[in-house]
Amino acid sequence: MIVDDEAECRQALSALLNKYCPDVQVVGQYEEVETFAQSLVQTQPDLVFFDISLPGKSGIQFLQENNNFSFEVIFVTAHQEFVLQAMRLSAVDYLLKPVMTDELIVAVAIAAKRIAANDGKKNLEVLLHNLGDKAGKVSRKMCVPAMQGFQVIDLKDIVYAEAENSYTVFHLADGQKIVSSRTLLEYETLLTDSDFIRIHRSFLINPNYISSYQKGDGGVVTMSNGTEIDVSRRKKEYFLEKIGKLFPSA
């Protein structure tokens, strides 16, 4: 099913699906959530494409109010930074308008795997949780992909992340270690607006867990768990500037 208030966008997406995703059958197109919701009584879709900006009730509002849905979701949206950041952290699939064919094929393939495994609803739960952070009142969560699925962690619980070849190891405040199949560079980009600081090619730290900093060529930070991490010379100025902004008395 496709829910988008722009007829041209609905038709274009439907045409792309028919041409490049032959396993997908479009069984309904709707310009508003209300008519889509009514159709769910008769039709039980496996996959729904939701536009973010809709008249009246949005797709996200529908999902917030209806937690008993069993379909997978792919959001289709124009650039909205806060929403996109929440989606990235939540590992929820989304497509930017205008929809690109290769990105659509990949998103549908991922959705198909989740449908077959009855997996992915947890990702939406994390997204809806993170969307409540617009005023900074809740601790944001992140879905960390691993070999056997994914694990949900609170960003506030991450002491630091360490690169290990093409993987990332998260060191948590309780001593737990979580290995992710994503690179540290991906997490540096993902956590850009979450105060994490890349102080070395192999380390991304949560400044809230810094116990001390010792000056030197680049310097050394000691984290709350006792781990000492070198600050690279190239990152020293950036690190001190970030710390100065986060902790003005520093």
C-alpha positions in Angstrom: 0.0 0.0 0.0 1.1 3.6 -0.7 0.0 6.5 1.4 1.0 9.9 -0.1 -1.1 13.0 -0.6 0.6 13.8 -4.0 -1.0 11.8 -6.8 2.1 12.1 -9.0 4.3 10.6 -6.3 2.0 7.7 -5.7 1.8 6.9 -9.4 5.6 7.3 -9.9 6.3 5.0 -6.9 3.7 2.4 -8.1 5.3 2.4 -11.6 8.8 1.9 -10.2 7.5 -1.0 -8.1 5.8 -2.6 -11.0 8.9 -2.3 -13.2 11.7 -3.1 -10.8 10.1 -5.0 -7.9 8.0 -7.8 -9.6 7.3 -9.5 -6.3 5.5 -6.5 -5.0 1.8 -6.1 -5.8 0.4 -2.6 -5.1 -3.1 -3.2 -3.6 -4.0 0.3 -2.7 -3.1 4.0 -3.0 -4.3 6.6 -0.5 -3.9 10.3 -0.1 -4.6 10.4 3.6 -4.2 8.2 6.6 -7.9 8.0 7.5 -8.9 6.2 4.2 -5.9 4.0 4.5 -6.8 3.0 8.1 -10.3 2.1 7.0 -9.0 -0.1 4.2 -7.0 -2.2 6.7 -10.2 -3.9 7.8 -10.4 -5.6 4.4 -6.8 -5.6 3.4 -3.8 -6.8 5.4 -0.7 -5.5 3.6 2.8 -6.9 4.1 4.4 -3.5 3.3 3.3 0.1 3.5 5.0 3.2 2.0 4.2 6.2 4.2 4.9 9.8 3.1 6.1 11.7 6.2 4.2 14.9 5.5 0.5 14.2 5.1 -2.6 16.4 5.6 -4.4 15.7 8.8 -2.8 12.8 10.6 0.7 11.7 9.5 1.9 8.2 9.0 4.0 8.5 12.2 1.0 9.6 14.2 -0.9 6.6 12.9 1.9 4.3 14.0 2.1 6.0 17.4 -1.6 5.4 18.0 -1.7 1.9 16.5 0.9 -0.5 17.9 -0.8 -3.7 16.8 0.1 -3.4 13.2 1.8 -6.3 11.5 3.1 -4.7 8.3 6.6 -3.5 7.4 7.0 0.3 6.8 9.2 2.2 4.4 9.0 6.0 4.8 9.1 8.3 1.8 10.1 11.8 2.6 11.6 15.1 1.6 14.6 16.2 3.6 13.7 16.7 7.3 16.8 16.5 9.4 15.3 15.6 12.8 13.1 12.8 11.4 15.9 11.4 9.2 18.3 11.3 12.2 15.7 9.4 14.2 15.2 7.0 11.4 19.0 6.4 11.0 19.4 5.6 14.7 16.4 3.3 14.6 17.5 1.4 11.5 14.1 2.1 9.9 14.1 2.2 6.1 13.3 5.5 4.3 13.5 6.8 0.8 14.2 10.5 -0.1 12.1 12.1 -2.9 12.5 11.8 -5.8 12.8 8.0 -5.2 15.9 6.5 -6.8 15.4 3.1 -8.4 18.5 1.4 -6.8 17.5 2.7 -3.4 14.0 1.4 -3.8 15.2 -2.1 -4.8 17.5 -2.3 -1.8 14.7 -1.1 0.6 12.2 -3.6 -0.7 14.7 -6.4 -0.4 15.4 -5.6 3.2 11.6 -5.4 3.9 11.1 -8.8 2.2 13.7 -10.3 4.6 12.0 -8.8 7.6 8.6 -9.9 6.4 9.9 -13.5 6.0 11.5 -13.4 9.5 8.6 -11.5 11.1 11.3 -9.0 12.2 11.6 -5.2 12.2 8.8 -4.0 14.4 11.3 -3.3 17.2 13.0 -0.8 14.8 9.7 1.2 14.6 9.3 1.1 18.3 12.8 2.7 18.6 11.9 5.3 16.0 8.7 6.3 17.8 10.7 6.5 21.1 13.4 8.7 19.5 10.8 11.1 17.9 9.9 12.0 21.5 13.3 13.5 21.9 12.6 16.7 19.9 12.7 18.7 23.1 15.6 16.6 24.5 13.4 15.1 27.2 14.1 11.4 26.5 17.3 9.4 26.1 17.6 8.4 22.5 18.1 4.8 21.5 19.9 3.2 18.7 19.5 -0.1 16.9 22.9 -1.7 16.5 23.1 -4.3 13.7 25.0 -7.5 14.5 25.5 -10.9 12.8 22.4 -12.4 14.3 20.1 -9.4 14.1 20.3 -6.2 16.2 20.4 -4.9 19.7 18.9 -1.7 21.1 21.0 0.5 23.3 20.6 3.9 25.0 23.1 6.5 23.6 23.6 7.7 27.2 25.0 4.3 28.2 27.8 4.4 25.6 31.2 5.2 27.2 33.1 4.9 23.9 33.1 3.1 20.6 36.2 1.4 19.2 37.1 0.5 15.7 38.0 -3.2 15.2 38.8 -3.8 11.5 35.5 -3.2 9.7 33.5 -3.6 12.9 32.7 -1.3 15.8 32.8 -2.3 19.5 30.6 -0.3 21.9 31.8 -0.2 25.5 28.9 0.5 27.8 28.8 2.0 31.3 27.8 -1.4 32.8 30.9 -3.0 31.3 29.0 -4.7 28.5 30.6 -4.8 25.0 28.5 -4.9 21.8 30.0 -5.6 18.4 28.3 -3.9 15.4 28.8 -4.8 11.8 29.0 -1.1 10.9 32.2 0.9 10.7 33.2 3.6 13.2 33.0 6.1 10.4 29.4 5.3 9.9 28.7 5.8 13.6 30.7 9.1 13.6 28.3 10.4 10.9 25.2 8.9 12.6 26.0 10.5 16.0 27.1 13.9 14.6 24.4 15.8 16.6 24.7 13.6 19.7 27.9 15.2 21.2 30.1 12.2 20.6 33.6 13.1 19.6 36.0 11.3 17.3 39.4 11.8 19.0 41.3 9.2 17.2 40.9 7.1 14.0 40.0 4.2 16.2 37.9 5.9 19.0 34.6 7.8 19.2 33.9 8.9 22.8 31.0 10.1 24.9 32.4 13.2 26.6 30.0 12.8 29.5 32.2 9.8 30.6 35.5 11.7 30.5 37.2 11.6 33.9 40.3 13.6 33.0 42.5 14.9 30.2 46.3 15.0 30.3 48.0 17.4 28.1 50.7 16.2 25.6 51.5 16.0 22.0 47.8 15.1 21.4 47.0 14.4 25.0 45.3 11.5 26.7 41.7 11.2 28.0 40.8 8.9 30.8 37.3 7.5 30.7 35.1 6.7 33.7 35.8 3.0 33.3 39.6 3.7 33.6 40.4 3.3 29.9 43.1 5.7 28.7 42.7 6.8 25.1 45.2 8.9 23.1 43.9 12.0 21.4 45.6 12.2 18.0 47.5 15.4 17.2 45.2 16.0 14.2 42.1 15.8 16.5 43.5 17.7 19.5 42.2 21.2 18.5 38.8 19.9 17.5 38.6 17.9 20.7 39.4 20.8 23.0 37.0 23.1 21.0 34.1 20.6 21.4 34.9 20.2 25.1 34.9 23.9 25.6 31.5 24.2 24.1 30.0 21.3 26.0 31.6 22.2 29.3 32.1 26.0 29.3 34.1 26.1 32.5 36.7 23.6 31.0 
